[in-house]
Amino acid sequence: MAEGRTYGSGTLWGVVFNVDGAGPLNWGTGVCPYILEVKDGALKAQGDCSWGDASGDKIFTEFTGSMPPNAPFDGLHKITGGTGKFTGIQGNARFHCKVLNASGQYACTQRFDYRLP
């Protein structure tokens, strides 16, 4: 688009598990369509996600994140809603993603801090 600037979009997806091996979002899926901008080697992205658990209940988030050159991708999810046992959920989740390879695969950790009605 312009010297030193690139735009893109796509979808991130993966398997979600809880480090305790049980509880919310254990053995579910995560799907996150996003848009991004890379300016002078630094990436900024934003998008929306749907997080599921083994029972099919969902948590929905909006996220923003950034990745300076040669650094991890870090950001914040804002919880915007949920279904089933997550209906009325509020909160957020900080995330930290390490790039695994040049194919665009990441390993991410995040902590959901939330309240249910």
Contacts in CASP RR format, 6 or more apart in sequence:
PFRMAT RR
TARGET T0000
AUTHOR 0000-0000-0000
METHOD contacts of the structure
MODEL  1
MAEGRTYGSGTLWGVVFNVDGAGPLNWGTGVCPYILEVKDGALKAQGDCS
WGDASGDKIFTEFTGSMPPNAPFDGLHKITGGTGKFTGIQGNARFHCKVL
NASGQYACTQRFDYRLP
1 7 0 8 1.000
4 38 0 8 1.000
4 39 0 8 1.000
4 40 0 8 1.000
4 41 0 8 1.000
5 37 0 8 1.000
5 38 0 8 1.000
5 39 0 8 1.000
5 40 0 8 1.000
6 37 0 8 1.000
6 38 0 8 1.000
6 39 0 8 1.000
7 35 0 8 1.000
7 36 0 8 1.000
7 37 0 8 1.000
7 38 0 8 1.000
8 35 0 8 1.000
8 36 0 8 1.000
8 37 0 8 1.000
9 33 0 8 1.000
9 34 0 8 1.000
9 35 0 8 1.000
9 36 0 8 1.000
10 33 0 8 1.000
10 34 0 8 1.000
10 35 0 8 1.000
11 31 0 8 1.000
11 32 0 8 1.000
11 33 0 8 1.000
11 34 0 8 1.000
12 30 0 8 1.000
12 31 0 8 1.000
12 32 0 8 1.000
12 34 0 8 1.000
12 106 0 8 1.000
13 29 0 8 1.000
13 30 0 8 1.000
13 31 0 8 1.000
13 32 0 8 1.000
14 29 0 8 1.000
14 30 0 8 1.000
14 31 0 8 1.000
15 27 0 8 1.000
15 28 0 8 1.000
15 29 0 8 1.000
15 30 0 8 1.000
16 25 0 8 1.000
16 26 0 8 1.000
16 27 0 8 1.000
16 28 0 8 1.000
16 29 0 8 1.000
16 30 0 8 1.000
16 51 0 8 1.000
16 52 0 8 1.000
16 53 0 8 1.000
17 25 0 8 1.000
17 26 0 8 1.000
17 27 0 8 1.000
17 28 0 8 1.000
18 24 0 8 1.000
18 25 0 8 1.000
18 26 0 8 1.000
20 26 0 8 1.000
23 53 0 8 1.000
24 53 0 8 1.000
24 59 0 8 1.000
24 86 0 8 1.000
24 112 0 8 1.000
25 51 0 8 1.000
25 52 0 8 1.000
25 53 0 8 1.000
25 59 0 8 1.000
25 112 0 8 1.000
26 53 0 8 1.000
26 54 0 8 1.000
27 53 0 8 1.000
27 54 0 8 1.000
28 51 0 8 1.000
28 52 0 8 1.000
28 53 0 8 1.000
28 54 0 8 1.000
28 56 0 8 1.000
29 50 0 8 1.000
29 51 0 8 1.000
29 52 0 8 1.000
30 49 0 8 1.000
30 50 0 8 1.000
30 51 0 8 1.000
30 52 0 8 1.000
31 49 0 8 1.000
31 50 0 8 1.000
32 47 0 8 1.000
32 48 0 8 1.000
32 49 0 8 1.000
32 50 0 8 1.000
32 63 0 8 1.000
33 47 0 8 1.000
33 48 0 8 1.000
34 45 0 8 1.000
34 46 0 8 1.000
34 47 0 8 1.000
34 63 0 8 1.000
35 45 0 8 1.000
35 46 0 8 1.000
35 47 0 8 1.000
36 43 0 8 1.000
36 44 0 8 1.000
36 45 0 8 1.000
36 46 0 8 1.000
37 43 0 8 1.000
37 44 0 8 1.000
37 45 0 8 1.000
38 44 0 8 1.000
41 69 0 8 1.000
42 66 0 8 1.000
42 67 0 8 1.000
42 68 0 8 1.000
42 69 0 8 1.000
43 66 0 8 1.000
43 67 0 8 1.000
43 73 0 8 1.000
44 64 0 8 1.000
44 65 0 8 1.000
44 66 0 8 1.000
45 63 0 8 1.000
45 64 0 8 1.000
45 65 0 8 1.000
45 66 0 8 1.000
45 67 0 8 1.000
45 73 0 8 1.000
46 62 0 8 1.000
46 63 0 8 1.000
46 64 0 8 1.000
46 65 0 8 1.000
47 62 0 8 1.000
47 63 0 8 1.000
47 64 0 8 1.000
48 60 0 8 1.000
48 61 0 8 1.000
48 62 0 8 1.000
48 63 0 8 1.000
48 80 0 8 1.000
49 60 0 8 1.000
49 61 0 8 1.000
49 62 0 8 1.000
49 63 0 8 1.000
49 77 0 8 1.000
50 58 0 8 1.000
50 59 0 8 1.000
50 60 0 8 1.000
51 58 0 8 1.000
51 59 0 8 1.000
51 60 0 8 1.000
51 61 0 8 1.000
52 58 0 8 1.000
52 59 0 8 1.000
55 85 0 8 1.000
56 83 0 8 1.000
57 82 0 8 1.000
57 83 0 8 1.000
57 84 0 8 1.000
57 85 0 8 1.000
57 86 0 8 1.000
58 82 0 8 1.000
58 83 0 8 1.000
58 84 0 8 1.000
58 86 0 8 1.000
59 79 0 8 1.000
59 81 0 8 1.000
59 82 0 8 1.000
59 86 0 8 1.000
59 89 0 8 1.000
59 112 0 8 1.000
59 114 0 8 1.000
60 79 0 8 1.000
60 80 0 8 1.000
60 81 0 8 1.000
60 82 0 8 1.000
61 77 0 8 1.000
61 78 0 8 1.000
61 79 0 8 1.000
61 80 0 8 1.000
61 93 0 8 1.000
62 77 0 8 1.000
62 78 0 8 1.000
62 80 0 8 1.000
63 75 0 8 1.000
63 76 0 8 1.000
63 77 0 8 1.000
63 78 0 8 1.000
63 95 0 8 1.000
64 75 0 8 1.000
64 76 0 8 1.000
65 73 0 8 1.000
65 74 0 8 1.000
65 75 0 8 1.000
65 76 0 8 1.000
66 73 0 8 1.000
66 74 0 8 1.000
66 75 0 8 1.000
67 73 0 8 1.000
67 74 0 8 1.000
72 96 0 8 1.000
72 97 0 8 1.000
72 98 0 8 1.000
72 99 0 8 1.000
73 95 0 8 1.000
73 96 0 8 1.000
73 97 0 8 1.000
73 99 0 8 1.000
73 106 0 8 1.000
73 108 0 8 1.000
74 94 0 8 1.000
74 95 0 8 1.000
74 96 0 8 1.000
74 97 0 8 1.000
75 94 0 8 1.000
75 95 0 8 1.000
75 96 0 8 1.000
76 92 0 8 1.000
76 93 0 8 1.000
76 94 0 8 1.000
76 95 0 8 1.000
77 92 0 8 1.000
77 93 0 8 1.000
77 94 0 8 1.000
77 95 0 8 1.000
77 110 0 8 1.000
77 112 0 8 1.000
78 91 0 8 1.000
78 92 0 8 1.000
79 89 0 8 1.000
79 90 0 8 1.000
79 91 0 8 1.000
79 92 0 8 1.000
79 93 0 8 1.000
79 112 0 8 1.000
79 114 0 8 1.000
81 87 0 8 1.000
81 88 0 8 1.000
81 89 0 8 1.000
81 90 0 8 1.000
82 88 0 8 1.000
82 89 0 8 1.000
85 116 0 8 1.000
86 116 0 8 1.000
87 117 0 8 1.000
88 116 0 8 1.000
88 117 0 8 1.000
89 114 0 8 1.000
89 115 0 8 1.000
89 116 0 8 1.000
90 114 0 8 1.000
90 115 0 8 1.000
91 112 0 8 1.000
91 113 0 8 1.000
91 114 0 8 1.000
91 115 0 8 1.000
92 112 0 8 1.000
92 113 0 8 1.000
92 114 0 8 1.000
93 110 0 8 1.000
93 111 0 8 1.000
93 112 0 8 1.000
93 113 0 8 1.000
93 114 0 8 1.000
94 110 0 8 1.000
94 111 0 8 1.000
95 108 0 8 1.000
95 109 0 8 1.000
95 110 0 8 1.000
96 108 0 8 1.000
96 109 0 8 1.000
96 110 0 8 1.000
97 106 0 8 1.000
97 107 0 8 1.000
97 108 0 8 1.000
97 109 0 8 1.000
98 106 0 8 1.000
98 107 0 8 1.000
98 108 0 8 1.000
99 105 0 8 1.000
99 106 0 8 1.000
100 106 0 8 1.000
100 107 0 8 1.000
END
